Amino acid sequence: MMRVTMRMMTTTTKVMAQRSKKKMGC
């Protein structure tokens, strides 16, 4: 369970970072 949660958190962070970068770029 812990590993899955950690993985999900990392994925969400990466997605959010990418979205933020795209917004900043635009």
N, C-alpha and C positions, 0 to 999 in steps of 0.2 A: 504493500500500500504506500509506504513512504516513498519508495523509488518512483512509483507512478506519479504521485503528487509532485515530487521534485521535477520530474520530466515535464509534466503539464505546466508547471510554473515557468520553467525555462522557456518552453515553447511560447507561452503567452507573452513573456517578456520580450522575446525576439520579435514576435509579430508586432507588438506595441511599438518597439523601437523602430522597426521598418516603417510602420505607418507614420510615426512622428517624423522620421527623416523625409518621407515623401511629402508630408504636409509642409515641413520647413523648406524643402526644395522648391515646391510650387509657390 
